[in-house]
Amino acid sequence: MVPQAQGKYVLQATGSGGGVKSNAPHVTFCIVTCQPNVLVEKPTDTPTSYPADITISPTVVTITPTGTVTIYPTAKVEFWASPPYANAGQCTTLNWNVSDAKYVYLDGNQVNFSGSQQVCPCQTTTYTLSVYEMDGTQKDSKVTVTVSGSCQGPTTEPPTWAPPTTEPHTQAAPMDTTGLSISGVSLVGEGCQFYGQAYVDD
């Protein structure tokens, strides 16, 4: 007999001896614990291998840690341009706000975790904010400033002043080789005296 539920069971047997049958009951009380419709498998002799740091008992599984695991929060990054467009040569502002990180770099230059920087590009330019996580992992965020037109520069180089190659000198006045010019000569005689006039040009 296989018991189907938990409870008390009575086993009664009759016997005969010397040709005489005895009806005296032989009663045995058995208390059985079972679950209906559940088969209990017989354990095998085959050993089961488990890692050395795991202990298994009939009802308890114990896992013993062999090291320390550190979990870092993920860096939070905000990076934007205000405004994200400009005419060539005009300026706009890059803004960023970073938390839970080790280092922050803007285009290769280390900056604070929060800040802003004015830029005045002459053409469409992409800027990179590099954030290093607490575990050393690098995370890049990019912002593009769209530029209209181009910067106007001088078409030719302005002339450069250079000192004279020789010392300055004073030219001598030409020598006067012509004589006097006399004109309009007039004489008036009175007795032994003469009066006159003339025009002299040099």
N, CA, C and O of each residue as an XYZ file, in Angstrom:
808
protein
N       0.841     -1.190      0.000
C       0.000      0.000      0.000
C       0.880      1.245      0.000
O       1.840      1.326      0.766
N       0.565      2.191     -0.835
C       1.284      3.466     -0.889
C       0.360      4.541     -0.339
O      -0.674      4.818     -0.945
N       0.701      5.157      0.796
C      -0.186      6.180      1.363
C      -0.299      7.366      0.432
O       0.685      7.736     -0.207
N      -1.464      7.970      0.335
C      -1.749      9.078     -0.560
C      -1.879     10.401      0.158
O      -1.966     11.450     -0.479
N      -1.894     10.361      1.523
C      -2.022     11.594      2.271
C      -1.401     11.405      3.637
O      -1.169     10.282      4.086
N      -1.133     12.534      4.296
C      -0.539     12.478      5.627
C      -1.609     12.075      6.655
O      -2.749     12.534      6.583
N      -1.224     11.201      7.623
C      -2.189     10.791      8.643
C      -1.809      9.470      9.300
O      -0.685      8.998      9.130
N      -2.686      8.898     10.009
C      -2.452      7.618     10.687
C      -3.016      6.479      9.842
O      -4.086      6.592      9.245
N      -2.271      5.389      9.812
C      -2.715      4.212      9.068
C      -2.631      2.984      9.993
O      -1.708      2.888     10.802
N      -3.605      2.028      9.879
C      -3.662      0.806     10.716
C      -3.387     -0.382      9.828
O      -4.049     -0.607      8.815
N      -2.382     -1.137     10.245
C      -2.027     -2.361      9.526
C      -2.492     -3.544     10.370
O      -2.008     -3.719     11.489
N      -3.399     -4.343      9.875
C      -3.958     -5.486     10.601
C      -3.623     -6.766      9.839
O      -3.749     -6.825      8.615
N      -3.194     -7.791     10.580
C      -2.819     -9.072      9.965
C      -3.417    -10.215     10.777
O      -3.603    -10.064     11.984
N      -3.721    -11.344     10.161
C      -4.202    -12.576     10.818
C      -3.224    -13.681     10.532
O      -2.559    -13.675      9.496
N      -3.126    -14.620     11.426
C      -2.178    -15.716     11.251
C      -2.789    -17.040     11.699
O      -3.813    -17.034     12.382
N      -2.213    -18.135     11.346
C      -2.675    -19.491     11.731
C      -1.497    -20.318     12.150
O      -0.399    -20.157     11.617
N      -1.700    -21.174     13.069
C      -0.620    -22.041     13.551
C      -1.169    -23.368     14.026
O      -2.188    -23.405     14.716
N      -0.531    -24.428     13.678
C      -0.978    -25.764     14.065
C      -2.334    -26.105     13.507
O      -3.114    -26.834     14.121
N      -2.608    -25.565     12.324
C      -3.893    -25.837     11.721
C      -5.017    -25.042     12.292
O      -6.166    -25.221     11.887
N      -4.719    -24.132     13.258
C      -5.760    -23.315     13.885
C      -5.541    -21.871     13.458
O      -4.468    -21.305     13.666
N      -6.550    -21.295     12.871
C      -6.463    -19.909     12.405
C      -6.764    -18.956     13.529
O      -7.763    -19.113     14.230
N      -5.910    -17.967     13.710
C      -6.096    -17.003     14.786
C      -6.606    -15.708     14.188
O      -6.072    -15.190     13.207
N      -7.673    -15.196     14.821
C      -8.214    -13.911     14.392
C      -7.764    -12.763     15.286
O      -8.266    -11.647     15.157
N      -6.830    -13.022     16.186
C      -6.369    -11.947     17.094
C      -5.652    -10.898     16.258
O      -4.684    -11.208     15.563
N      -6.109     -9.697     16.322
C      -5.462     -8.667     15.480
C      -4.077     -8.283     15.986
O      -3.828     -8.190     17.188
N      -3.204     -8.067     15.041
C      -1.874     -7.498     15.337
C      -1.880     -6.103     14.722
O      -1.825     -5.958     13.500
N      -1.945     -5.095     15.556
C      -2.149     -3.728     15.073
C      -0.829     -2.954     15.161
O      -0.152     -2.948     16.189
N      -0.506     -2.326     14.087
C       0.678     -1.441     14.046
C       0.228     -0.077     13.546
O      -0.418      0.036     12.504
N       0.578      0.955     14.303
C       0.215      2.329     13.910
C       1.421      2.970     13.215
O       2.537      2.963     13.736
N       1.167      3.516     12.040
C       2.243      4.168     11.267
C       1.838      5.609     10.979
O       0.738      5.874     10.494
N       2.703      6.494     11.270
C       2.476      7.909     10.919
C       3.330      8.226      9.693
O       4.556      8.122      9.741
N       2.703      8.598      8.636
C       3.398      8.771      7.352
C       3.264     10.232      6.913
O       2.184     10.817      6.990
N       4.366     10.804      6.458
C       4.361     12.153      5.881
C       4.585     12.042      4.394
O       5.581     11.468      3.955
N       3.691     12.571      3.632
C       3.843     12.474      2.182
C       3.092     13.620      1.521
O       2.344     14.343      2.179
N       3.296     13.787      0.197
C       2.544     14.737     -0.606
C       1.870     13.964     -1.713
O       2.514     13.137     -2.358
N       0.627     14.198     -1.949
C      -0.091     13.434     -2.970
C       0.534     13.614     -4.338
O       0.942     14.717     -4.703
N       0.609     12.534     -5.090
C       1.049     12.539     -6.491
C       2.454     13.072     -6.678
O       2.774     13.574     -7.755
N       3.300     12.981     -5.670
C       4.691     13.414     -5.768
C       5.565     12.203     -5.608
O       5.447     11.456     -4.636
N       6.443     12.012     -6.567
C       7.367     10.889     -6.501
C       8.689     11.381     -5.948
O       9.206     12.415     -6.370
N       9.216     10.656     -5.031
C      10.508     10.994     -4.438
C      11.556     10.142     -5.114
O      11.527      8.913     -5.055
N      12.511     10.847     -5.778
C      13.538     10.112     -6.485
C      14.600      9.641     -5.510
O      14.938     10.321     -4.541
N      15.099      8.493     -5.787
C      16.174      7.932     -4.971
C      17.476      8.611     -5.356
O      17.812      8.685     -6.538
N      18.206      9.103     -4.379
C      19.469      9.773     -4.728
C      20.454      8.795     -5.342
O      20.519      7.620     -4.982
N      21.212      9.326     -6.277
C      22.232      8.497     -6.929
C      23.549      8.653     -6.199
O      23.708      9.521     -5.341
N      24.472      7.812     -6.551
C      25.800      7.856     -5.942
C      26.770      8.701     -6.746
O      27.950      8.793     -6.407
N      26.267      9.331     -7.831
C      27.160     10.135     -8.667
C      27.391     11.485     -8.007
O      26.419     12.187     -7.731
N      28.641     11.884     -7.737
C      28.894     13.175     -7.072
C      28.642     14.332     -8.022
O      28.828     14.215     -9.233
N      28.222     15.436     -7.460
C      28.014     16.670     -8.224
C      29.072     17.674     -7.832
O      29.306     17.911     -6.647
N      29.722     18.274     -8.840
C      30.810     19.217     -8.572
C      30.265     20.626     -8.514
O      29.456     21.011     -9.358
N      30.692     21.401     -7.536
C      30.314     22.797     -7.384
C      31.578     23.615     -7.152
O      32.577     23.090     -6.661
N      31.537     24.934     -7.515
C      32.706     25.778     -7.216
C      33.029     25.781     -5.729
O      32.163     25.586     -4.877
N      34.287     26.006     -5.454
C      34.760     25.893     -4.072
C      34.128     26.931     -3.165
O      34.037     26.715     -1.956
N      33.675     28.092     -3.737
C      33.136     29.136     -2.875
C      31.623     29.031     -2.709
O      31.005     29.964     -2.195
N      31.009     27.928     -3.126
C      29.575     27.707     -2.946
C      29.359     26.488     -2.063
O      29.868     25.409     -2.366
N      28.616     26.643     -0.981
C      28.305     25.558     -0.059
C      26.829     25.214     -0.175
O      25.968     26.086     -0.053
N      26.541     23.932     -0.413
C      25.159     23.492     -0.597
C      24.793     22.545      0.528
O      25.480     21.549      0.755
N      23.708     22.853      1.236
C      23.134     21.969      2.243
C      21.733     21.607      1.770
O      21.278     22.155      0.766
N      21.034     20.707      2.452
C      19.701     20.331      1.958
C      18.756     21.496      1.757
O      17.880     21.414      0.896
N      18.893     22.586      2.515
C      17.929     23.684      2.386
C      18.577     25.047      2.196
O      17.852     26.018      1.980
N      19.938     25.182      2.265
C      20.593     26.480      2.244
C      21.690     26.468      1.194
O      22.461     25.513      1.101
N      21.757     27.539      0.400
C      22.849     27.750     -0.537
C      23.588     29.004     -0.104
O      22.999     30.083     -0.034
N      24.870     28.867      0.186
C      25.681     29.989      0.665
C      26.724     30.316     -0.380
O      27.487     29.446     -0.800
N      26.760     31.607     -0.814
C      27.770     32.065     -1.776
C      28.694     33.029     -1.053
O      28.258     34.050     -0.521
N      29.955     32.696     -1.041
C      30.953     33.528     -0.370
C      31.665     34.387     -1.404
O      32.312     33.833     -2.293
N      31.578     35.729     -1.331
C      32.264     36.572     -2.327
C      33.768     36.440     -2.203
O      34.310     36.316     -1.105
N      34.437     36.468     -3.354
C      35.896     36.351     -3.379
C      36.580     37.672     -3.690
O      37.810     37.713     -3.707
N      35.835     38.778     -3.943
C      36.437     40.073     -4.247
C      35.448     41.189     -4.001
O      34.321     40.954     -3.566
N      35.887     42.431     -4.287
C      35.046     43.608     -4.096
C      34.630     44.154     -5.457
O      35.474     44.386     -6.323
N      33.355     44.355     -5.639
C      32.824     44.905     -6.888
C      32.338     46.324     -6.619
O      31.488     46.541     -5.756
N      32.892     47.312     -7.379
C      32.501     48.714     -7.236
C      31.676     49.128     -8.439
O      32.107     48.954     -9.579
N      30.514     49.664     -8.201
C      29.619     50.111     -9.266
C      29.596     51.637     -9.270
O      29.196     52.260     -8.287
N      30.034     52.247    -10.403
C      30.077     53.703    -10.518
C      28.820     54.210    -11.220
O      28.277     53.523    -12.084
N      28.355     55.395    -10.861
C      27.223     55.982    -11.594
C      27.672     56.441    -12.977
O      28.845     56.752    -13.182
N      26.750     56.482    -13.909
C      27.030     56.941    -15.267
C      27.053     58.466    -15.298
O      26.190     59.124    -14.717
N      28.060     59.023    -15.990
C      28.184     60.484    -16.079
C      26.989     61.077    -16.809
O      26.498     60.514    -17.788
N      26.531     62.215    -16.321
C      25.437     62.946    -16.956
C      26.036     64.165    -17.663
O      26.751     64.955    -17.046
N      25.741     64.315    -18.966
C      26.382     65.341    -19.788
C      25.317     66.166    -20.508
O      24.415     65.619    -21.143
N      25.437     67.490    -20.400
C      24.650     68.433    -21.189
C      25.627     69.337    -21.932
O      26.513     69.926    -21.312
N      25.481     69.457    -23.258
C      26.410     70.241    -24.082
C      25.619     70.833    -25.247
O      25.014     70.101    -26.030
N      25.626     72.191    -25.360
C      24.854     72.824    -26.407
C      25.475     74.168    -26.774
O      26.268     74.726    -26.016
N      25.099     74.681    -27.956
C      25.534     75.997    -28.428
C      24.329     76.918    -28.457
O      23.234     76.506    -28.840
N      24.533     78.176    -28.047
C      23.435     79.139    -27.993
C      23.872     80.462    -28.627
O      24.607     81.235    -28.013
N      23.412     80.723    -29.869
C      22.622     79.842    -30.739
C      23.539     78.892    -31.507
O      24.753     79.093    -31.522
N      22.982     77.861    -32.144
C      23.815     76.892    -32.864
C      24.135     77.330    -34.291
O      24.541     76.500    -35.105
N      23.962     78.615    -34.615
C      24.242     79.131    -35.951
C      24.727     80.572    -35.809
O      24.472     81.236    -34.804
N      25.436     81.041    -36.846
C      25.958     82.418    -36.815
C      26.421     82.788    -38.209
O      26.702     81.918    -39.033
N      26.498     84.095    -38.471
C      27.149     84.578    -39.682
C      28.663     84.487    -39.497
O      29.169     84.509    -38.375
N      29.358     84.386    -40.598
C      30.812     84.227    -40.526
C      31.436     85.377    -39.743
O      31.174     86.548    -40.016
N      32.260     85.024    -38.772
C      32.934     86.017    -37.945
C      32.150     86.439    -36.729
O      32.722     87.010    -35.800
N      30.844     86.173    -36.704
C      30.062     86.491    -35.512
C      30.239     85.397    -34.467
O      30.671     84.290    -34.790
N      29.908     85.702    -33.221
C      30.202     84.803    -32.109
C      28.933     84.132    -31.585
O      27.833     84.678    -31.676
N      29.122     82.938    -31.037
C      28.082     82.206    -30.326
C      28.713     81.609    -29.072
O      29.929     81.685    -28.900
N      27.899     81.013    -28.190
C      28.398     80.541    -26.898
C      28.184     79.039    -26.762
O      27.080     78.537    -26.974
N      29.258     78.324    -26.403
C      29.172     76.901    -26.071
C      28.919     76.768    -24.566
O      29.583     77.427    -23.765
N      27.974     75.932    -24.185
C      27.623     75.726    -22.777
C      27.693     74.231    -22.463
O      27.381     73.400    -23.317
N      28.104     73.888    -21.235
C      28.123     72.483    -20.824
C      27.888     72.372    -19.326
O      28.162     73.294    -18.557
N      27.368     71.206    -18.936
C      27.104     70.900    -17.532
C      27.280     69.388    -17.364
O      26.547     68.610    -17.974
N      28.247     68.968    -16.542
C      28.620     67.557    -16.398
C      28.619     67.199    -14.913
O      29.034     68.002    -14.077
N      28.150     65.987    -14.585
C      28.200     65.480    -13.210
C      28.601     64.009    -13.238
O      28.479     63.341    -14.265
N      29.086     63.509    -12.086
C      29.507     62.113    -11.923
C      30.587     61.741    -12.928
O      30.488     60.709    -13.592
N      31.619     62.574    -13.043
C      32.729     62.317    -13.956
C      34.037     62.667    -13.262
O      34.046     63.297    -12.205
N      35.165     62.241    -13.886
C      36.490     62.542    -13.338
C      37.094     63.782    -13.983
O      37.595     64.665    -13.287
N      37.046     63.852    -15.323
C      37.651     64.975    -16.037
C      36.739     65.380    -17.183
O      35.940     64.584    -17.676
N      36.878     66.669    -17.608
C      36.131     67.192    -18.743
C      37.105     67.995    -19.609
O      37.868     68.812    -19.094
N      37.077     67.759    -20.939
C      37.936     68.472    -21.874
C      37.078     69.031    -23.006
O      36.180     68.354    -23.506
N      37.363     70.275    -23.407
C      36.718     70.900    -24.559
C      37.760     71.066    -25.650
O      38.684     71.868    -25.518
N      37.609     70.304    -26.732
C      38.569     70.328    -27.850
C      39.998     70.171    -27.352
O      40.899     70.871    -27.815
N      40.210     69.251    -26.407
C      41.550     68.936    -25.932
C      42.038     69.776    -24.773
O      43.118     69.508    -24.246
N      41.286     70.783    -24.353
C      41.686     71.625    -23.234
C      40.805     71.327    -22.022
O      39.579     71.345    -22.128
N      41.426     71.052    -20.867
C      40.660     70.701    -19.681
C      39.869     71.911    -19.185
O      40.391     73.023    -19.118
N      38.603     71.676    -18.840
C      37.705     72.738    -18.380
C      36.989     72.275    -17.115
O      37.104     71.117    -16.716
N      36.248     73.191    -16.490
C      35.460     72.848    -15.311
C      34.269     71.973    -15.706
O      33.947     71.837    -16.886
N      33.624     71.386    -14.702
C      32.491     70.515    -14.962
C      31.299     71.297    -15.524
O      30.488     70.736    -16.260
N      31.188     72.562    -15.189
C      30.148     73.417    -15.748
C      30.792     74.710    -16.210
O      31.685     75.236    -15.546
N      30.341     75.225    -17.352
C      30.924     76.474    -17.834
C      30.399     76.829    -19.206
O      29.489     76.187    -19.729
N      30.999     77.881    -19.790
C      30.635     78.343    -21.120
C      31.859     78.972    -21.764
O      32.789     79.396    -21.078
N      31.845     79.026    -23.095
C      32.964     79.617    -23.833
C      32.435     80.207    -25.134
O      31.646     79.578    -25.839
N      32.878     81.421    -25.443
C      32.449     82.083    -26.665
C      33.369     81.684    -27.814
O      34.590     81.657    -27.659
N      32.781     81.377    -28.964
C      33.541     81.022    -30.164
C      33.019     81.864    -31.324
O      31.838     82.206    -31.372
N      33.919     82.199    -32.265
C      33.563     83.039    -33.415
C      34.105     82.382    -34.686
O      35.095     82.853    -35.245
N      33.474     81.311    -35.147
C      34.005     80.581    -36.301
C      33.755     81.318    -37.614
O      32.778     82.054    -37.752
N      34.671     81.103    -38.591
C      34.509     81.658    -39.932
C      33.858     80.654    -40.872
O      33.507     81.009    -41.997
N      33.688     79.403    -40.434
C      33.031     78.377    -41.224
C      32.346     77.400    -40.279
O      32.618     77.414    -39.079
N      31.462     76.553    -40.800
C      30.749     75.581    -39.979
C      31.754     74.705    -39.239
O      32.634     74.106    -39.856
N      31.623     74.633    -37.919
C      32.618     73.963    -37.076
C      31.923     73.070    -36.059
O      30.886     73.430    -35.501
N      32.519     71.884    -35.822
C      32.023     70.948    -34.810
C      32.967     70.967    -33.619
O      34.180     70.831    -33.781
N      32.413     71.137    -32.422
C      33.186     71.180    -31.179
C      32.915     69.902    -30.385
O      31.801     69.377    -30.402
N      33.956     69.398    -29.678
C      33.864     68.118    -28.969
C      34.105     68.323    -27.484
O      35.102     68.923    -27.082
N      33.184     67.821    -26.673
C      33.326     67.806    -25.216
C      33.603     66.361    -24.807
O      32.736     65.498    -24.941
N      34.829     66.093    -24.303
C      35.233     64.749    -23.891
C      35.091     64.626    -22.381
O      35.686     65.392    -21.624
N      34.290     63.648    -21.955
C      34.024     63.409    -20.535
C      34.599     62.049    -20.168
O      34.333     61.053    -20.841
N      35.389     62.008    -19.097
C      35.961     60.756    -18.618
C      35.155     60.283    -17.417
O      35.060     60.970    -16.400
N      34.566     59.068    -17.560
C      33.750     58.490    -16.503
C      34.609     58.174    -15.282
O      35.837     58.223    -15.353
N      33.961     57.850    -14.160
C      34.679     57.524    -12.934
C      35.550     56.281    -13.100
O      36.565     56.143    -12.418
N      35.158     55.362    -14.011
C      35.967     54.168    -14.247
C      37.000     54.377    -15.341
O      37.671     53.424    -15.736
N      37.147     55.606    -15.842
C      38.150     55.912    -16.856
C      37.645     55.872    -18.279
O      38.385     56.242    -19.190
N      36.413     55.438    -18.513
C      35.862     55.373    -19.857
C      35.620     56.774    -20.411
O      35.109     57.648    -19.710
N      35.998     56.983    -21.691
C      35.818     58.291    -22.333
C      34.487     58.329    -23.086
O      34.137     57.395    -23.807
N      33.759     59.424    -22.902
C      32.490     59.636    -23.596
C      32.559     61.003    -24.265
O      32.799     62.008    -23.597
N      32.347     61.048    -25.596
C      32.428     62.297    -26.357
C      31.037     62.784    -26.731
O      30.181     62.008    -27.154
N      30.830     64.097    -26.566
C      29.611     64.757    -27.016
C      30.016     65.852    -27.990
O      31.001     66.554    -27.759
N      29.258     66.008    -29.088
C      29.626     66.955    -30.137
C      28.498     67.952    -30.382
O      27.316     67.623    -30.284
N      28.907     69.197    -30.709
C      27.967     70.262    -31.064
C      28.502     70.945    -32.321
O      29.680     71.293    -32.392
N      27.630     71.134    -33.310
C      28.019     71.786    -34.557
C      27.393     73.168    -34.629
O      26.188     73.326    -34.432
N      28.223     74.172    -34.913
C      27.762     75.542    -35.136
C      27.754     75.786    -36.643
O      28.806     75.765    -37.282
N      26.584     76.014    -37.203
C      26.433     76.229    -38.644
C      26.685     77.695    -38.964
O      26.071     78.580    -38.368
N      27.603     77.955    -39.921
C      28.024     79.319    -40.251
C      27.577     79.657    -41.668
O      27.730     78.851    -42.585
N      27.028     80.845    -41.836
C      26.639     81.354    -43.148
C      27.679     82.352    -43.634
O      28.126     83.216    -42.881
N      28.063     82.220    -44.918
C      29.043     83.139    -45.486
C      30.456     82.764    -45.097
O      30.711     81.661    -44.613
N      31.367     83.690    -45.312
C      32.772     83.467    -44.979
C      33.369     84.782    -44.501
O      32.871     85.864    -44.812
N      34.448     84.660    -43.739
C      35.108     85.851    -43.212
C      35.850     86.561    -44.336
O      36.515     85.913    -45.144
N      35.744     87.903    -44.397
C      36.407     88.698    -45.412
C      37.731     89.225    -44.876
O      37.770     89.894    -43.843
N      38.801     88.922    -45.575
C      40.114     89.411    -45.181
C      40.680     90.321    -46.250
O      40.066     90.446    -47.310
N      41.814     90.963    -46.031
C      42.433     91.844    -47.041
C      42.845     91.037    -48.267
O      43.368     89.929    -48.139
N      42.607     91.599    -49.473
C      42.949     90.898    -50.709
C      44.445     90.941    -50.986
O      44.989     89.994    -51.555
N      45.129     92.032    -50.591
C      46.576     92.142    -50.784
C      47.199     92.591    -49.483
O      46.544     93.191    -48.630
N      48.471     92.289    -49.348
C      49.190     92.713    -48.168
C      49.511     94.196    -48.268
O      49.902     94.654    -49.342
N      49.362     94.971    -47.189
C      49.724     96.400    -47.231
C      51.220     96.552    -47.438
O      52.001     95.714    -46.987
N      51.624     97.623    -48.120
C      53.067     97.819    -48.363
C      53.812     98.019    -47.053
O      53.298     98.607    -46.101
N      55.003     97.527    -47.034
C      55.847     97.620    -45.845
C      56.887     98.709    -46.049
O      57.594     98.690    -47.057
N      57.005     99.655    -45.130
C      57.987    100.730    -45.240
C      59.380    100.185    -45.014
O      59.594     99.372    -44.114
N      60.334    100.626    -45.828
C      61.726    100.210    -45.695
C      62.597    101.453    -45.679
O      62.322    102.414    -46.398
N      63.638    101.443    -44.871
C      64.537    102.612    -44.835
C      65.290    102.742    -46.150
O      65.475    101.749    -46.854
N      65.729    103.957    -46.496
C      66.487    104.148    -47.753
C      67.803    103.398    -47.700
O      68.400    103.212    -46.639
N      68.246    102.963    -48.902
C      69.492    102.186    -48.969
C      70.732    103.070    -48.874
O      71.794    102.583    -48.486
N      70.627    104.387    -49.224
C      71.775    105.300    -49.152
C      71.394    106.502    -48.308
O      70.216    106.812    -48.127
N      72.406    107.163    -47.800
C      72.198    108.352    -47.006
C      71.695    109.493    -47.883
O      72.174    109.664    -49.005
N      70.736    110.278    -47.389
C      70.276    111.424    -48.199
C      71.397    112.450    -48.345
O      72.247    112.565    -47.462
N      71.408    113.213    -49.476
C      72.443    114.229    -49.702
C      71.785    115.475    -50.289
O      70.678    115.423    -50.826
N      72.508    116.611    -50.170
C      72.021    117.905    -50.662
C      72.741    118.249    -51.957
O      73.971    118.262    -52.014
N      71.954    118.528    -53.005
C      72.545    118.867    -54.296
C      73.014    120.345    -54.299
O      72.268    121.248    -53.922
N      74.249    120.553    -54.728
C      74.806    121.910    -54.756
C      74.151    122.730    -55.866
O      73.817    122.204    -56.928
N      73.971    124.034    -55.603
C      73.393    124.923    -56.611
C      74.368    125.091    -57.771
O      75.576    125.157    -57.544
N      73.883    125.160    -58.998
C      74.799    125.309    -60.147
C      75.515    126.667    -60.098
O      74.960    127.663    -59.634
N      76.743    126.679    -60.581
C      77.563    127.908    -60.584
C      77.066    128.862    -61.680
O      76.780    128.455    -62.806
N      76.972    130.178    -61.295
C      76.520    131.193    -62.236
C      77.689    131.566    -63.140
O      78.671    132.169    -62.706
N      77.551    131.185    -64.422
C      78.640    131.458    -65.362
C      78.314    132.604    -66.321
O      79.118    132.921    -67.198
N      77.144    133.225    -66.163
C      76.770    134.328    -67.065
C      77.083    135.668    -66.392
O      77.067    135.778    -65.166
N      77.361    136.655    -67.190
C      77.678    137.970    -66.654
C      76.437    138.805    -66.401
O      75.308    138.330    -66.528
N      76.669    140.068    -66.037
C      75.568    140.969    -65.772
C      74.914    141.378    -67.076
O      75.552    141.451    -68.126
N      73.632    141.639    -66.976
C      72.896    142.130    -68.145
C      72.477    143.565    -67.847
O      71.747    143.812    -66.887
N      72.932    144.506    -68.659
C      72.640    145.936    -68.462
C      71.796    146.403    -69.639
O      72.115    146.165    -70.804
N      70.710    147.073    -69.289
C      69.839    147.582    -70.359
C      69.238    148.918    -69.901
O      69.306    149.279    -68.726
N      68.655    149.629    -70.851
C      67.986    150.887    -70.545
C      68.948    151.968    -70.050
O      68.636    152.709    -69.118
N      70.132    152.049    -70.692
C      71.120    153.033    -70.251
C      70.782    154.388    -70.928
O      70.574    154.479    -72.138
N      70.743    155.405    -70.089
C      70.525    156.754    -70.640
C      71.419    157.756    -69.888
O      71.531    157.685    -68.665
N      72.036    158.663    -70.597
C      72.929    159.659    -70.000
C      72.469    161.060    -70.426
O      72.042    161.302    -71.554
N      72.588    161.970    -69.438
C      72.253    163.371    -69.726
C      73.465    164.195    -69.265
O      73.894    164.073    -68.117
N      74.010    165.021    -70.144
C      75.170    165.835    -69.814
C      74.769    167.262    -69.540
O      73.960    167.867    -70.244
N      75.368    167.767    -68.492
C      75.127    169.175    -68.169
C      76.475    169.757    -67.738
O      76.953    169.537    -66.625
N      77.054    170.495    -68.654
C      78.385    171.023    -68.366
C      79.378    169.873    -68.345
O      79.518    169.103    -69.295
N      80.061    169.800    -67.202
C      81.026    168.688    -67.047
C      80.451    167.553    -66.246
O      81.201    166.654    -65.866
N      79.177    167.536    -65.970
C      78.559    166.479    -65.182
C      77.569    165.698    -66.057
O      76.914    166.246    -66.944
N      77.495    164.412    -65.768
C      76.594    163.540    -66.510
C      75.644    162.840    -65.523
O      76.046    162.405    -64.444
N      74.458    162.754    -65.907
C      73.442    162.052    -65.121
C      72.853    160.945    -66.015
O      72.595    161.150    -67.201
N      72.657    159.812    -65.427
C      72.083    158.739    -66.240
C      71.473    157.647    -65.367
O      71.528    157.682    -64.137
N      70.874    156.654    -66.086
C      70.275    155.488    -65.371
C      70.403    154.256    -66.269
O      70.554    154.346    -67.487
N      70.338    153.154    -65.631
C      70.454    151.899    -66.385
C      69.775    150.768    -65.537
O      69.632    150.895    -64.321
N      69.373    149.685    -66.209
C      68.789    148.499    -65.555
C      69.788    147.359    -65.586
O      70.273    146.955    -66.643
N      70.077    146.861    -64.420
C      71.078    145.744    -64.299
C      70.344    144.478    -63.839
O      69.598    144.502    -62.859
N      70.567    143.378    -64.559
C      69.921    142.092    -64.227
C      70.995    141.014    -64.069
O      71.826    140.842    -64.961
N      70.990    140.279    -62.935
C      71.973    139.222    -62.714
C      71.228    137.889    -62.713
O      71.845    136.837    -62.545
